[in-house]
Amino acid sequence: MASLKKIFILSGICVFLLLPQGADANAASKIADKTIEFTSKTAYYVTKYTLKGGWFILKKASKGVKAVSTSVYRAAGDAFSKNNRNRDSYNSDYYEDGGTLPPPPQIQD
């Protein structure tokens, strides 16, 4: 109840202080125009840079996905092809199909 009285007293003081002042429609219109202008500019720049940031992240993520998918595709192709281009570097004497193992590595002192 006491807080309600305080609210009424404060609102009464505000009404008596603010209402007797003359209102200028031109000033109010300018303030409203500036508020709308700054709000629209703020919304424009927030949207612009949010979209730019999202596009940057999407572009980098798509490059990563492309690199990974290309690597997986090539690895799958190499794994299942008979003429693997990397098999030339292996010694054919010690290949799994021959049933022989390579010699053990040399012991280093």
Backbone hydrogen bonds, N-H to C=O, Kabsch-Sander energy under -0.5 kcal/mol:
donor,donor_aa,acceptor,acceptor_aa,energy
5,K,1,M,-1.7
6,K,2,A,-2.0
7,I,3,S,-2.0
8,F,4,L,-2.2
9,I,5,K,-2.5
10,L,6,K,-2.5
11,S,7,I,-2.6
12,G,8,F,-2.2
13,I,9,I,-2.3
14,C,10,L,-2.3
15,V,11,S,-2.3
16,F,12,G,-2.5
17,L,13,I,-1.9
18,L,14,C,-2.4
19,L,15,V,-2.2
21,Q,18,L,-0.6
25,A,23,A,-0.7
28,A,24,D,-2.2
29,S,25,A,-2.3
30,K,26,N,-2.2
31,I,27,A,-2.5
32,A,28,A,-2.3
33,D,29,S,-2.6
34,K,30,K,-2.7
35,T,31,I,-2.4
36,I,32,A,-2.3
37,E,33,D,-2.6
38,F,34,K,-2.9
39,T,35,T,-2.2
40,S,36,I,-2.4
41,K,37,E,-2.4
42,T,38,F,-2.4
43,A,39,T,-2.4
44,Y,40,S,-2.4
45,Y,41,K,-2.6
46,V,42,T,-2.5
47,T,43,A,-2.3
48,K,44,Y,-2.8
49,Y,45,Y,-2.6
50,T,46,V,-1.8
51,L,47,T,-2.5
52,K,48,K,-2.2
53,G,49,Y,-2.3
54,G,50,T,-2.5
55,W,51,L,-2.6
56,F,52,K,-2.4
57,I,53,G,-2.4
58,L,54,G,-2.6
59,K,55,W,-2.6
60,K,56,F,-2.4
61,A,57,I,-2.6
62,S,58,L,-2.4
63,K,59,K,-1.9
64,G,60,K,-2.0
65,V,61,A,-2.6
66,K,62,S,-2.6
67,A,63,K,-2.4
68,V,64,G,-2.4
69,S,65,V,-2.8
70,T,66,K,-2.5
71,S,67,A,-2.2
72,V,68,V,-2.6
73,Y,69,S,-2.4
74,R,70,T,-2.6
75,A,71,S,-2.6
76,A,72,V,-2.6
77,G,73,Y,-2.3
78,D,74,R,-2.6
79,A,75,A,-2.4
80,F,76,A,-1.7
81,S,77,G,-0.7
84,N,82,K,-1.0
87,R,84,N,-1.0
89,S,86,N,-1.0
90,Y,87,R,-1.1
92,S,90,Y,-0.6
94,Y,91,N,-1.1
95,Y,92,S,-1.0
98,G,95,Y,-1.1
99,G,95,Y,-0.6
99,G,96,E,-0.7
100,T,95,Y,-0.6
